[in-house]
Amino acid sequence: MKKPNLAIVGATGLVGSTFLKVLEEVDFPFDNLYLMASAKSAGKTVTFKGKDYTVEELTENSFDKDIDIALFSAGGDTSKKFAPIAASKGVTVVDNSSAWRMDPEVPLVVPEVNPQDVEWNKGIIANPNCSTIQAMVPLKPLHDKYKIKRVVYSTYQAVSGSGVKGIEDLKQGLEGNDLCKAYPHPIAGNCLPHIDVFLDNGYTKEEMKMVNETRKILGDDSIQVTATTVRVPVFSCHSESINLEFEKPYDLDEVKKILAETPGLHLVDDPSNNEYPLARDVAGKNDVYVGRVRRDFSAENALNIWVVADNIRKGAAANAIQIAQLLLDK
């Protein structure tokens, strides 16, 4: 089988560099590799698998080459402009921005959840929001078994979700220098209930992403979803408290068995020994971890779970590369 020619757009950014790490770890097959970024990063040299690559400036002619798959992580405006150009030239784009997620013509894919949606792509496939991706892995098998009626998300999101500016804000803050390059308030010693911009309905854009993307990925607009997303002074990994209400009764042991057997999901749930998913343990891993699985006695057929994943890996780069692997299989 012919190996694909691969392009990475936004190759010098936080997610772009993680694309390269994950590609090497999974030994993703390719023939030619093209690294692209903005004009200010063009000309930089990146070493990958023992070979030096020169970063090219992304232009409207960048996809005139024979490219099969392009992994995009360069922001929504860049994706809106260049993803259709790439698709028009026969490239399949896996886009990490929010630009295409809610477009009804674009599949929104978590490979463990809805891999079949890759089949109807028209040249662009969207990678969901990082906080949505990790939630979908445990929610899908539970939805299939018990039918989810309502979801309440409370997220505790790492500063790496804001890129290098967020990381620098926390680093400097821990040293006593309160920078506010990424956030409106200091992040060190703080929890900021404010991710992305506020909307007219009082929710943030991040919160509404989780609401809308959950319904699209699970293919069920009847699910009631609400979210509060919080930025916390943690470098890597998003943690989430998720409360679920099902239409059907459930057995708690059966729930744990379902979660333990779900591909890409690890059950870490032994409170008597203080064992539950922790950001420090999950950082650098590509899977999703779930624990604190317990019945919510305040509502009928309700359940609480705690979900942790590396937001730059499973929440971005690793999920996109899993999508690219589905394209290879196809």
BALOBA-1460 file (C-alpha; in Angstrom, 3 decimals):
// residues 330
<rec num="1" residu="m" x="0.000" y="0.000" z="0.000"/>
<rec num="2" residu="k" x="1.274" y="3.451" z="-0.903"/>
<rec num="3" residu="k" x="2.444" y="5.464" z="2.080"/>
<rec num="4" residu="p" x="0.743" y="8.855" z="2.309"/>
<rec num="5" residu="n" x="2.438" y="12.196" z="1.913"/>
<rec num="6" residu="l" x="1.827" y="14.138" z="5.095"/>
<rec num="7" residu="a" x="1.732" y="17.845" z="5.943"/>
<rec num="8" residu="i" x="1.634" y="19.516" z="9.354"/>
<rec num="9" residu="v" x="0.269" y="23.052" z="9.435"/>
<rec num="10" residu="g" x="1.308" y="24.928" z="12.561"/>
<rec num="11" residu="a" x="4.296" y="22.645" z="12.935"/>
<rec num="12" residu="t" x="6.226" y="24.865" z="15.349"/>
<rec num="13" residu="g" x="3.409" y="25.354" z="17.877"/>
<rec num="14" residu="l" x="2.692" y="23.370" z="21.028"/>
<rec num="15" residu="v" x="0.271" y="20.967" z="19.343"/>
<rec num="16" residu="g" x="2.304" y="20.889" z="16.124"/>
<rec num="17" residu="s" x="5.426" y="19.715" z="17.936"/>
<rec num="18" residu="t" x="3.324" y="17.112" z="19.752"/>
<rec num="19" residu="f" x="2.021" y="15.875" z="16.381"/>
<rec num="20" residu="l" x="5.624" y="14.953" z="15.587"/>
<rec num="21" residu="k" x="6.159" y="13.202" z="18.930"/>
<rec num="22" residu="v" x="3.033" y="11.096" z="18.538"/>
<rec num="23" residu="l" x="3.737" y="10.300" z="14.876"/>
<rec num="24" residu="e" x="7.101" y="8.908" z="15.936"/>
<rec num="25" residu="e" x="5.677" y="6.980" z="18.890"/>
<rec num="26" residu="v" x="3.034" y="5.219" z="16.787"/>
<rec num="27" residu="d" x="5.422" y="4.821" z="13.836"/>
<rec num="28" residu="f" x="2.925" y="6.428" z="11.489"/>
<rec num="29" residu="p" x="3.874" y="5.482" z="7.911"/>
<rec num="30" residu="f" x="4.515" y="8.268" z="5.429"/>
<rec num="31" residu="d" x="6.509" y="8.920" z="2.300"/>
<rec num="32" residu="n" x="7.113" y="12.677" z="2.303"/>
<rec num="33" residu="l" x="6.612" y="15.086" z="5.198"/>
<rec num="34" residu="y" x="6.017" y="18.820" z="4.818"/>
<rec num="35" residu="l" x="6.132" y="21.188" z="7.794"/>
<rec num="36" residu="m" x="4.283" y="24.488" z="7.419"/>
<rec num="37" residu="a" x="3.792" y="27.522" z="9.634"/>
<rec num="38" residu="s" x="3.438" y="31.295" z="9.520"/>
<rec num="39" residu="a" x="6.001" y="33.551" z="7.879"/>
<rec num="40" residu="k" x="7.725" y="34.261" z="11.206"/>
<rec num="41" residu="s" x="8.468" y="30.552" z="11.699"/>
<rec num="42" residu="a" x="9.387" y="29.797" z="8.085"/>
<rec num="43" residu="g" x="12.981" y="28.744" z="7.632"/>
<rec num="44" residu="k" x="13.310" y="27.063" z="11.020"/>
<rec num="45" residu="t" x="14.803" y="23.587" z="11.059"/>
<rec num="46" residu="v" x="12.992" y="20.744" z="12.817"/>
<rec num="47" residu="t" x="14.612" y="17.346" z="13.335"/>
<rec num="48" residu="f" x="12.258" y="14.386" z="13.094"/>
<rec num="49" residu="k" x="13.300" y="10.724" z="13.122"/>
<rec num="50" residu="g" x="16.905" y="11.710" z="12.505"/>
<rec num="51" residu="k" x="16.172" y="13.905" z="9.498"/>
<rec num="52" residu="d" x="16.162" y="17.707" z="9.300"/>
<rec num="53" residu="y" x="13.121" y="19.431" z="7.821"/>
<rec num="54" residu="t" x="12.858" y="23.100" z="6.915"/>
<rec num="55" residu="v" x="9.605" y="24.759" z="7.913"/>
<rec num="56" residu="e" x="7.827" y="26.316" z="4.931"/>
<rec num="57" residu="e" x="5.616" y="29.375" z="4.973"/>
<rec num="58" residu="l" x="1.961" y="28.428" z="4.575"/>
<rec num="59" residu="t" x="0.606" y="29.978" z="1.379"/>
<rec num="60" residu="e" x="-2.251" y="29.371" z="-1.024"/>
<rec num="61" residu="n" x="0.150" y="27.329" z="-3.159"/>
<rec num="62" residu="s" x="1.386" y="25.078" z="-0.346"/>
<rec num="63" residu="f" x="-0.946" y="22.246" z="-1.340"/>
<rec num="64" residu="d" x="0.035" y="22.155" z="-4.988"/>
<rec num="65" residu="k" x="2.379" y="19.353" z="-3.894"/>
<rec num="66" residu="d" x="1.232" y="15.747" z="-3.793"/>
<rec num="67" residu="i" x="-0.144" y="15.732" z="-0.222"/>
<rec num="68" residu="d" x="-2.642" y="13.156" z="1.033"/>
<rec num="69" residu="i" x="-3.288" y="14.137" z="4.663"/>
<rec num="70" residu="a" x="-2.742" y="17.492" z="6.384"/>
<rec num="71" residu="l" x="-2.866" y="17.893" z="10.152"/>
<rec num="72" residu="f" x="-3.864" y="21.483" z="10.986"/>
<rec num="73" residu="s" x="-3.232" y="23.236" z="14.304"/>
<rec num="74" residu="a" x="-2.796" y="26.885" z="13.401"/>
<rec num="75" residu="g" x="-5.952" y="28.593" z="14.663"/>
<rec num="76" residu="g" x="-9.471" y="29.037" z="13.349"/>
<rec num="77" residu="d" x="-8.828" y="31.863" z="10.905"/>
<rec num="78" residu="t" x="-5.998" y="29.953" z="9.254"/>
<rec num="79" residu="s" x="-8.151" y="26.841" z="9.007"/>
<rec num="80" residu="k" x="-11.092" y="28.717" z="7.518"/>
<rec num="81" residu="k" x="-8.854" y="30.086" z="4.784"/>
<rec num="82" residu="f" x="-6.524" y="27.199" z="4.007"/>
<rec num="83" residu="a" x="-8.461" y="23.998" z="4.795"/>
<rec num="84" residu="p" x="-10.856" y="24.477" z="1.833"/>
<rec num="85" residu="i" x="-7.879" y="25.215" z="-0.432"/>
<rec num="86" residu="a" x="-6.214" y="21.994" z="0.669"/>
<rec num="87" residu="a" x="-9.425" y="19.983" z="0.310"/>
<rec num="88" residu="s" x="-9.986" y="21.354" z="-3.204"/>
<rec num="89" residu="k" x="-6.625" y="19.848" z="-4.181"/>
<rec num="90" residu="g" x="-7.423" y="16.367" z="-2.928"/>
<rec num="91" residu="v" x="-5.941" y="16.682" z="0.551"/>
<rec num="92" residu="t" x="-7.861" y="15.334" z="3.541"/>
<rec num="93" residu="v" x="-7.529" y="17.872" z="6.342"/>
<rec num="94" residu="v" x="-7.750" y="16.899" z="10.019"/>
<rec num="95" residu="d" x="-8.349" y="20.246" z="11.682"/>
<rec num="96" residu="n" x="-7.680" y="20.958" z="15.348"/>
<rec num="97" residu="s" x="-9.353" y="24.391" z="15.491"/>
<rec num="98" residu="s" x="-12.973" y="25.232" z="16.241"/>
<rec num="99" residu="a" x="-13.546" y="26.497" z="12.683"/>
<rec num="100" residu="w" x="-15.359" y="23.469" z="11.272"/>
<rec num="101" residu="r" x="-16.624" y="21.533" z="14.281"/>
<rec num="102" residu="m" x="-20.266" y="22.492" z="14.054"/>
<rec num="103" residu="d" x="-20.473" y="22.561" z="10.262"/>
<rec num="104" residu="p" x="-23.073" y="19.902" z="9.355"/>
<rec num="105" residu="e" x="-20.998" y="18.977" z="6.298"/>
<rec num="106" residu="v" x="-17.925" y="18.192" z="8.432"/>
<rec num="107" residu="p" x="-17.587" y="15.086" z="10.634"/>
<rec num="108" residu="l" x="-16.529" y="15.694" z="14.245"/>
<rec num="109" residu="v" x="-14.638" y="12.597" z="15.287"/>
<rec num="110" residu="v" x="-13.359" y="10.829" z="18.379"/>
<rec num="111" residu="p" x="-12.052" y="7.521" z="16.967"/>
<rec num="112" residu="e" x="-13.171" y="5.385" z="19.938"/>
<rec num="113" residu="v" x="-16.655" y="6.875" z="19.673"/>
<rec num="114" residu="n" x="-17.721" y="7.562" z="16.081"/>
<rec num="115" residu="p" x="-15.033" y="6.279" z="13.673"/>
<rec num="116" residu="q" x="-17.684" y="5.627" z="11.036"/>
<rec num="117" residu="d" x="-18.165" y="9.372" z="10.569"/>
<rec num="118" residu="v" x="-14.791" y="9.576" z="8.826"/>
<rec num="119" residu="e" x="-16.456" y="7.863" z="5.868"/>
<rec num="120" residu="w" x="-18.610" y="10.850" z="4.888"/>
<rec num="121" residu="n" x="-15.929" y="13.526" z="4.997"/>
<rec num="122" residu="k" x="-15.683" y="15.889" z="2.025"/>
<rec num="123" residu="g" x="-12.044" y="16.763" z="2.548"/>
<rec num="124" residu="i" x="-12.201" y="18.198" z="6.088"/>
<rec num="125" residu="i" x="-12.541" y="16.307" z="9.384"/>
<rec num="126" residu="a" x="-12.771" y="18.247" z="12.642"/>
<rec num="127" residu="n" x="-10.967" y="17.354" z="15.839"/>
<rec num="128" residu="p" x="-13.304" y="18.159" z="18.755"/>
<rec num="129" residu="n" x="-12.533" y="20.520" z="21.609"/>
<rec num="130" residu="c" x="-10.005" y="19.039" z="24.050"/>
<rec num="131" residu="s" x="-12.405" y="18.968" z="26.978"/>
<rec num="132" residu="t" x="-15.111" y="17.329" z="24.854"/>
<rec num="133" residu="i" x="-12.839" y="14.616" z="23.463"/>
<rec num="134" residu="q" x="-11.955" y="13.092" z="26.814"/>
<rec num="135" residu="a" x="-15.561" y="13.152" z="28.006"/>
<rec num="136" residu="m" x="-16.832" y="11.307" z="24.944"/>
<rec num="137" residu="v" x="-14.715" y="8.200" z="25.525"/>
<rec num="138" residu="p" x="-16.551" y="7.162" z="28.722"/>
<rec num="139" residu="l" x="-19.896" y="8.719" z="27.779"/>
<rec num="140" residu="k" x="-20.402" y="6.826" z="24.507"/>
<rec num="141" residu="p" x="-20.578" y="3.270" z="25.913"/>
<rec num="142" residu="l" x="-22.762" y="4.466" z="28.796"/>
<rec num="143" residu="h" x="-25.078" y="6.260" z="26.365"/>
<rec num="144" residu="d" x="-25.327" y="3.119" z="24.247"/>
<rec num="145" residu="k" x="-26.312" y="1.038" z="27.293"/>
<rec num="146" residu="y" x="-28.468" y="3.360" z="29.402"/>
<rec num="147" residu="k" x="-29.241" y="6.405" z="27.149"/>
<rec num="148" residu="i" x="-27.990" y="9.646" z="28.634"/>
<rec num="149" residu="k" x="-30.734" y="12.149" z="29.400"/>
<rec num="150" residu="r" x="-28.661" y="14.961" z="30.948"/>
<rec num="151" residu="v" x="-24.985" y="15.856" z="31.389"/>
<rec num="152" residu="v" x="-23.480" y="18.359" z="33.834"/>
<rec num="153" residu="y" x="-19.817" y="19.165" z="33.136"/>
<rec num="154" residu="s" x="-17.467" y="20.867" z="35.588"/>
<rec num="155" residu="t" x="-13.970" y="21.090" z="34.150"/>
<rec num="156" residu="y" x="-10.595" y="21.893" z="35.662"/>
<rec num="157" residu="q" x="-8.439" y="22.765" z="32.668"/>
<rec num="158" residu="a" x="-4.664" y="23.044" z="32.445"/>
<rec num="159" residu="v" x="-2.846" y="26.167" z="31.277"/>
<rec num="160" residu="s" x="-1.300" y="24.292" z="28.344"/>
<rec num="161" residu="g" x="-4.743" y="24.622" z="26.778"/>
<rec num="162" residu="s" x="-3.847" y="28.291" z="26.286"/>
<rec num="163" residu="g" x="-0.553" y="27.466" z="24.573"/>
<rec num="164" residu="v" x="2.839" y="28.850" z="25.488"/>
<rec num="165" residu="k" x="1.347" y="32.075" z="26.917"/>
<rec num="166" residu="g" x="-0.673" y="30.137" z="29.453"/>
<rec num="167" residu="i" x="2.316" y="28.054" z="30.471"/>
<rec num="168" residu="e" x="4.429" y="31.190" z="30.879"/>
<rec num="169" residu="d" x="1.732" y="32.908" z="32.968"/>
<rec num="170" residu="l" x="1.776" y="30.007" z="35.422"/>
<rec num="171" residu="k" x="5.562" y="29.612" z="35.462"/>
<rec num="172" residu="q" x="6.071" y="33.288" z="36.185"/>
<rec num="173" residu="g" x="3.219" y="33.369" z="38.674"/>
<rec num="174" residu="l" x="4.734" y="30.541" z="40.693"/>
<rec num="175" residu="e" x="7.923" y="32.609" z="40.881"/>
<rec num="176" residu="g" x="5.995" y="35.603" z="42.191"/>
<rec num="177" residu="n" x="5.621" y="37.478" z="38.899"/>
<rec num="178" residu="d" x="1.940" y="37.816" z="38.061"/>
<rec num="179" residu="l" x="1.769" y="37.913" z="34.284"/>
<rec num="180" residu="c" x="-1.594" y="38.226" z="32.557"/>
<rec num="181" residu="k" x="-0.656" y="37.494" z="28.965"/>
<rec num="182" residu="a" x="-3.078" y="34.598" z="28.591"/>
<rec num="183" residu="y" x="-5.700" y="35.424" z="31.220"/>
<rec num="184" residu="p" x="-7.457" y="38.498" z="32.647"/>
<rec num="185" residu="h" x="-6.248" y="37.580" z="36.162"/>
<rec num="186" residu="p" x="-3.182" y="35.831" z="37.603"/>
<rec num="187" residu="i" x="-3.470" y="32.051" z="37.279"/>
<rec num="188" residu="a" x="-1.029" y="31.041" z="40.043"/>
<rec num="189" residu="g" x="-3.015" y="30.341" z="43.206"/>
<rec num="190" residu="n" x="-6.263" y="30.939" z="41.329"/>
<rec num="191" residu="c" x="-9.134" y="29.120" z="39.643"/>
<rec num="192" residu="l" x="-10.575" y="31.171" z="36.808"/>
<rec num="193" residu="p" x="-14.181" y="30.303" z="35.824"/>
<rec num="194" residu="h" x="-13.560" y="31.876" z="32.454"/>
<rec num="195" residu="i" x="-12.289" y="29.991" z="29.379"/>
<rec num="196" residu="d" x="-12.668" y="31.767" z="26.040"/>
<rec num="197" residu="v" x="-15.060" y="34.717" z="25.657"/>
<rec num="198" residu="f" x="-18.377" y="35.246" z="27.412"/>
<rec num="199" residu="l" x="-21.511" y="34.980" z="25.267"/>
<rec num="200" residu="d" x="-24.844" y="36.753" z="25.559"/>
<rec num="201" residu="n" x="-26.384" y="33.760" z="27.360"/>
<rec num="202" residu="g" x="-23.863" y="34.055" z="30.226"/>
<rec num="203" residu="y" x="-21.921" y="30.948" z="29.204"/>
<rec num="204" residu="t" x="-18.406" y="31.070" z="27.787"/>
<rec num="205" residu="k" x="-17.628" y="29.919" z="24.277"/>
<rec num="206" residu="e" x="-15.732" y="26.940" z="25.744"/>
<rec num="207" residu="e" x="-18.804" y="25.871" z="27.691"/>
<rec num="208" residu="m" x="-21.043" y="26.059" z="24.651"/>
<rec num="209" residu="k" x="-18.512" y="24.062" z="22.645"/>
<rec num="210" residu="m" x="-18.966" y="21.214" z="25.115"/>
<rec num="211" residu="v" x="-22.757" y="21.524" z="24.958"/>
<rec num="212" residu="n" x="-22.983" y="21.491" z="21.164"/>
<rec num="213" residu="e" x="-20.168" y="19.052" z="20.427"/>
<rec num="214" residu="t" x="-21.497" y="16.460" z="22.884"/>
<rec num="215" residu="r" x="-24.791" y="16.316" z="21.016"/>
<rec num="216" residu="k" x="-23.159" y="16.187" z="17.592"/>
<rec num="217" residu="i" x="-20.640" y="13.443" z="18.433"/>
<rec num="218" residu="l" x="-23.185" y="11.264" z="20.232"/>
<rec num="219" residu="g" x="-25.705" y="11.989" z="17.476"/>
<rec num="220" residu="d" x="-28.475" y="12.918" z="19.886"/>
<rec num="221" residu="d" x="-29.844" y="16.463" z="20.106"/>
<rec num="222" residu="s" x="-32.264" y="15.444" z="22.866"/>
<rec num="223" residu="i" x="-29.468" y="15.216" z="25.477"/>
<rec num="224" residu="q" x="-29.610" y="18.136" z="27.905"/>
<rec num="225" residu="v" x="-26.105" y="19.486" z="28.546"/>
<rec num="226" residu="t" x="-24.706" y="22.218" z="30.761"/>
<rec num="227" residu="a" x="-21.113" y="23.098" z="31.569"/>
<rec num="228" residu="t" x="-18.901" y="25.244" z="33.769"/>
<rec num="229" residu="t" x="-15.302" y="25.345" z="32.536"/>
<rec num="230" residu="v" x="-12.517" y="26.497" z="34.848"/>
<rec num="231" residu="r" x="-8.833" y="27.221" z="34.221"/>
<rec num="232" residu="v" x="-6.680" y="25.919" z="37.080"/>
<rec num="233" residu="p" x="-2.959" y="26.313" z="37.935"/>
<rec num="234" residu="v" x="-1.934" y="22.949" z="36.464"/>
<rec num="235" residu="f" x="0.477" y="22.684" z="33.527"/>
<rec num="236" residu="s" x="-0.801" y="19.539" z="31.800"/>
<rec num="237" residu="c" x="-4.041" y="17.525" z="31.697"/>
<rec num="238" residu="h" x="-7.657" y="18.536" z="31.946"/>
<rec num="239" residu="s" x="-9.716" y="17.015" z="34.757"/>
<rec num="240" residu="e" x="-13.501" y="16.824" z="34.649"/>
<rec num="241" residu="s" x="-16.282" y="16.076" z="37.099"/>
<rec num="242" residu="i" x="-19.181" y="14.730" z="35.048"/>
<rec num="243" residu="n" x="-22.670" y="14.124" z="36.361"/>
<rec num="244" residu="l" x="-24.934" y="11.952" z="34.218"/>
<rec num="245" residu="e" x="-28.631" y="11.171" z="34.316"/>
<rec num="246" residu="f" x="-29.783" y="8.119" z="32.383"/>
<rec num="247" residu="e" x="-33.194" y="7.154" z="31.072"/>
<rec num="248" residu="k" x="-32.655" y="3.552" z="32.216"/>
<rec num="249" residu="p" x="-31.683" y="2.141" z="35.625"/>
<rec num="250" residu="y" x="-28.112" y="0.922" z="35.939"/>
<rec num="251" residu="d" x="-26.049" y="-1.431" z="38.059"/>
<rec num="252" residu="l" x="-22.902" y="0.250" z="39.402"/>
<rec num="253" residu="d" x="-20.712" y="-2.832" z="38.977"/>
<rec num="254" residu="e" x="-21.904" y="-3.156" z="35.396"/>
<rec num="255" residu="v" x="-21.033" y="0.521" z="34.766"/>
<rec num="256" residu="k" x="-17.506" y="-0.062" z="36.047"/>
<rec num="257" residu="k" x="-17.163" y="-3.183" z="33.899"/>
<rec num="258" residu="i" x="-18.268" y="-1.264" z="30.805"/>
<rec num="259" residu="l" x="-15.766" y="1.513" z="31.495"/>
<rec num="260" residu="a" x="-12.940" y="-0.933" z="32.240"/>
<rec num="261" residu="e" x="-13.510" y="-2.698" z="28.924"/>
<rec num="262" residu="t" x="-13.775" y="0.424" z="26.756"/>
<rec num="263" residu="p" x="-10.826" y="0.807" z="24.318"/>
<rec num="264" residu="g" x="-8.680" y="3.835" z="25.055"/>
<rec num="265" residu="l" x="-10.114" y="4.169" z="28.567"/>
<rec num="266" residu="h" x="-8.491" y="3.141" z="31.866"/>
<rec num="267" residu="l" x="-10.500" y="2.663" z="35.068"/>
<rec num="268" residu="v" x="-8.559" y="3.837" z="38.136"/>
<rec num="269" residu="d" x="-11.074" y="3.587" z="40.940"/>
<rec num="270" residu="d" x="-9.957" y="2.357" z="44.355"/>
<rec num="271" residu="p" x="-10.810" y="5.123" z="46.846"/>
<rec num="272" residu="s" x="-9.886" y="2.948" z="49.839"/>
<rec num="273" residu="n" x="-6.284" y="3.155" z="48.624"/>
<rec num="274" residu="n" x="-6.565" y="6.768" z="47.424"/>
<rec num="275" residu="e" x="-6.422" y="5.636" z="43.803"/>
<rec num="276" residu="y" x="-8.149" y="7.813" z="41.211"/>
<rec num="277" residu="p" x="-6.943" y="9.577" z="38.039"/>
<rec num="278" residu="l" x="-4.486" y="12.414" z="38.662"/>
<rec num="279" residu="a" x="-3.126" y="14.975" z="36.220"/>
<rec num="280" residu="r" x="0.472" y="14.290" z="37.237"/>
<rec num="281" residu="d" x="0.057" y="10.585" z="36.457"/>
<rec num="282" residu="v" x="-1.776" y="11.036" z="33.164"/>
<rec num="283" residu="a" x="0.495" y="13.721" z="31.652"/>
<rec num="284" residu="g" x="2.255" y="12.461" z="28.527"/>
<rec num="285" residu="k" x="-0.219" y="9.632" z="27.887"/>
<rec num="286" residu="n" x="-2.577" y="9.273" z="24.947"/>
<rec num="287" residu="d" x="-5.519" y="7.537" z="26.647"/>
<rec num="288" residu="v" x="-8.330" y="8.713" z="28.922"/>
<rec num="289" residu="y" x="-8.559" y="7.809" z="32.622"/>
<rec num="290" residu="v" x="-11.743" y="7.545" z="34.696"/>
<rec num="291" residu="g" x="-12.432" y="7.065" z="38.409"/>
<rec num="292" residu="r" x="-14.589" y="8.183" z="41.367"/>
<rec num="293" residu="v" x="-17.401" y="6.211" z="39.740"/>
<rec num="294" residu="r" x="-20.324" y="6.462" z="42.124"/>
<rec num="295" residu="r" x="-24.080" y="6.688" z="42.254"/>
<rec num="296" residu="d" x="-25.635" y="10.135" z="42.582"/>
<rec num="297" residu="f" x="-28.390" y="9.589" z="45.137"/>
<rec num="298" residu="s" x="-29.927" y="13.033" z="44.570"/>
<rec num="299" residu="a" x="-31.550" y="12.083" z="41.256"/>
<rec num="300" residu="e" x="-33.001" y="8.970" z="39.674"/>
<rec num="301" residu="n" x="-30.582" y="6.924" z="37.543"/>
<rec num="302" residu="a" x="-27.780" y="9.472" z="38.098"/>
<rec num="303" residu="l" x="-24.031" y="8.844" z="38.166"/>
<rec num="304" residu="n" x="-20.849" y="10.795" z="38.965"/>
<rec num="305" residu="i" x="-17.500" y="10.150" z="37.268"/>
<rec num="306" residu="w" x="-14.086" y="11.851" z="37.258"/>
<rec num="307" residu="v" x="-12.230" y="11.965" z="33.937"/>
<rec num="308" residu="v" x="-8.618" y="13.000" z="33.256"/>
<rec num="309" residu="a" x="-6.637" y="13.205" z="29.997"/>
<rec num="310" residu="d" x="-3.623" y="14.993" z="28.582"/>
<rec num="311" residu="n" x="-5.217" y="17.883" z="26.704"/>
<rec num="312" residu="i" x="-2.336" y="18.322" z="24.242"/>
<rec num="313" residu="r" x="-2.184" y="14.620" z="23.456"/>
<rec num="314" residu="k" x="-5.618" y="12.937" z="23.575"/>
<rec num="315" residu="g" x="-7.232" y="16.367" z="23.597"/>
<rec num="316" residu="a" x="-5.481" y="17.418" z="20.390"/>
<rec num="317" residu="a" x="-2.498" y="15.735" z="18.691"/>
<rec num="318" residu="a" x="-3.097" y="12.076" z="19.512"/>
<rec num="319" residu="n" x="-6.796" y="12.227" z="18.614"/>
<rec num="320" residu="a" x="-5.961" y="13.871" z="15.264"/>
<rec num="321" residu="i" x="-3.395" y="11.197" z="14.484"/>
<rec num="322" residu="q" x="-5.874" y="8.478" z="15.422"/>
<rec num="323" residu="i" x="-8.189" y="10.050" z="12.834"/>
<rec num="324" residu="a" x="-5.348" y="9.973" z="10.299"/>
<rec num="325" residu="q" x="-4.875" y="6.273" z="11.105"/>
<rec num="326" residu="l" x="-8.557" y="5.702" z="10.319"/>
<rec num="327" residu="l" x="-7.942" y="7.347" z="6.948"/>
<rec num="328" residu="l" x="-5.068" y="4.944" z="6.328"/>
<rec num="329" residu="d" x="-7.308" y="1.966" z="7.117"/>
<rec num="330" residu="k" x="-9.949" y="3.379" z="4.802"/>
